[in-house]
Amino acid sequence: MQLINIKHPEDRVSFSQAVLQGLGRDQGLYFPESFELLPDVPMLLKEDFVSRSALILHHLIGDEISRSRLEQIVASAFDFPVETPALDHSVRALELFHGPSLAFKDFGARFMAQCLAEFHDGGPMTILTATSGDTGAAVAHAYYQQPGIQVVILYPRGKITPLQEKLFCTLGGNVHTIAVDSDFDACQHLVKQSFEEPELKRELGLNSANSINIARLVAQVCYYFEAAASVSDVRQTVFSVPSGNFGNVTAGLVARAIGLPYKRIIAATNANDTVPRFLDSGEWDPNPTVTTITNAMDVSLPNNFPRVLELGSRHGLPLRSLLSSFSLDDNQTRVAIRELYARGYLADPHTALAWAALDREVKEHEEGVFLCTAHPAKFLEVLEETLDVVVPLPPELEAVRHEKILSSTIASDFDALKQELAALH
Ligand SMILES: *Cc1c(COP(=O)(O)O)cnc(C)c1O
C-alpha cells in the first residue's frame, strides 16, 4: 500500500511507515494514493468473517504483511462475533459491540495493536494515550499481554463512569492506568508534553495509538462486507452510521471505493453538526462542542473529514449522491431509544440515533443497516432514565464490577507523570 500525506501529497510512505508514524508532516493524515477494485465481490461475500476480512485487508495493504501472517493477525484481532439481527423485513442492526471493550473501537484498536507488534523493531515500545472513557478500554484490551509493549493510559479522575473505569483499570500486567486529578484536556496535554521530549520519546519508544492511525481505519472496512453478506440486495442497501470523528463513515466509503456496491451512506450526528451544515451550505463553520447523551460523538472538528473529502476529489466517489448527513438532538435520540425498545430492540443512545436517521431517510424499495457502535450496558444510566428499565450487565462487565481498581493517581503535573513513566523501565 502506497500512502500519501493529504497535506503534502509528495510525501509518500508505506503502510508500515504510516502505522508507526501515525501522522505525517504538519499533522497531515495519511491516506492511500489509489484504490483498486476487488476482483470478485459476490465470491467474497460467501466467505466467513475472518477469512473474508483477511482477503480484504490483503487487497488493501498488499505484500507488506504476508497472506498467512495477515490471516493469523486477523483471526486474533477479530476473535469475537459480528451479529446482524433483522429488525423487520427491510432493516438490520450491524452489531459491532461484542468485543472486550463492548464498542466497535475494538476492531480498529486490536488490528492496529497487532500491526504495531508486527512492525516493531524490538526496541522499547510504550503506548501512551489519554482517554475520556471509551478509547482507553479498547486500547488497553488491544495491547494487554502483548509481549514487549507497555501501555500507559491517562484519564480524568472521577470523570469517567465507574463501569468504564472497571473495564480497563483492573487488567494490570503491562497495562498501567493513571487517574489524573483534572479534566480530559489536562490528560491530553500531559501526553503531548511527553511526545515533545525527544529523550523520553526515544527511551520509552512512545507511540500514541491515535485514532487517526490508518491501521484502525482499514480494519473497519471489513464489517461493511459482513452487513452486505446478510442483506438480500446490496445495491439497494443504505447504511446509517453514528458519527463523531467520521472514521467509521470513512471506512464505509473505502469499502465502496474497493467495490462494495451499496447504494448510499448516512452520517448521523448529534447536535455537533459541523458536517451536516457543511454539506448543506458548503461552509466549514464549526461551533463550540456541546455535551450530549451520545458523548462519544461530541466532536465539532471531526478529524477524519479530510479523508472523506479526499475520497471525493482524488478517488472520484460521487459524494453528493452517496453521502448525506443529519443531526439529531438529545430529545429525538431519547424518542428513538423508546421506539426501538417498543419494537423489541434495546439500543445504546449512539445506535438509536443512527437508527432514527435511517428510519427517516430510507425509502420504500431500499434496505437499511444501522451500525450499533456500543453495547447498551455501556450507557446504562441514559437508558435507565429514558426507559425506566434495569439494563442487565453483559458477562464482560459482570466479571469486573467487583475487581479492584489498579490505577495510580497523580496531580496534573508533568514531573509526576515522568516519575510514573520512569518506574516502567
Ligand atoms: C467513537 C464512537 C462513535 C463515533 O465514531 P467515529 O468513527 O469517530 O465517527 C460512535 N459511537 C460510539 C459508541 C463510539 O465510541
The ligand as an SDF file (V2000), in Angstrom:
LIG
                    3D

 15 15  0  0  0  0  0  0  0  0999 V2000
  -16.2040    6.5720   18.7430 C   0  0  0  0  0  0  0  0  0  0  0  0
  -17.6850    6.3130   18.7400 C   0  0  0  0  0  0  0  0  0  0  0  0
  -18.5290    6.8130   17.7180 C   0  0  0  0  0  0  0  0  0  0  0  0
  -18.0410    7.7250   16.6230 C   0  0  0  0  0  0  0  0  0  0  0  0
  -17.2640    7.0610   15.6570 O   0  0  0  0  0  0  0  0  0  0  0  0
  -16.3630    7.9060   14.6260 P   0  0  0  0  0  0  0  0  0  0  0  0
  -15.6250    6.8820   13.8700 O   0  0  0  0  0  0  0  0  0  0  0  0
  -15.4720    8.7660   15.4830 O   0  0  0  0  0  0  0  0  0  0  0  0
  -17.2920    8.7180   13.7930 O   0  0  0  0  0  0  0  0  0  0  0  0
  -19.8780    6.4520   17.7390 C   0  0  0  0  0  0  0  0  0  0  0  0
  -20.3770    5.6930   18.7250 N   0  0  0  0  0  0  0  0  0  0  0  0
  -19.6050    5.2050   19.7280 C   0  0  0  0  0  0  0  0  0  0  0  0
  -20.2390    4.3880   20.7960 C   0  0  0  0  0  0  0  0  0  0  0  0
  -18.2360    5.4980   19.7830 C   0  0  0  0  0  0  0  0  0  0  0  0
  -17.4800    5.0240   20.7880 O   0  0  0  0  0  0  0  0  0  0  0  0
  1  2  1  0
  2  3  1  0
  2 14  2  0
  3  4  1  0
  3 10  2  0
  4  5  1  0
  5  6  1  0
  6  7  2  0
  6  8  1  0
  6  9  1  0
 10 11  1  0
 11 12  2  0
 12 13  1  0
 12 14  1  0
 14 15  1  0
M  END
$$$$
